[in-house]
Amino acid sequence: MLYDPKLPVLLWFINHRYPWLWISSATDFVLFHLSRNTSARLPLPSLLTTYNVFLS
């Protein structure tokens, strides 16, 4: 795999400009797995997505 020198810069830029992106995607990921493991579907990921759209 070739090393892309722009990748750390891009990650740094996203991390400093949009730190809530990491938090929300991690929370969405956890909630998706929780809702997949339980019988009832949780409405939380859609709420988080709406909150992210509101923030941006």
C-alpha positions, 0 to 999 in steps of 0.5 A, a space after each residue: 500500500 502506497 503512503 499518501 502524504 495528504 492523508 494525515 493532513 486531511 485527518 488533522 484538518 477534520 479533527 480540528 475543524 469537526 471533532 464532533 464527527 468522530 464522536 457522532 460516527 462512533 456513537 452511531 456505530 455503537 448504537 447501530 450494533 446495539 440496535 442490531 443485537 436487540 429486538 427493538 430498533 432504536 430511533 437514536 441514530 436518526 436523532 443523532 444524524 439530525 443533530 449533526 445536520 443541525 450542527 453543520 
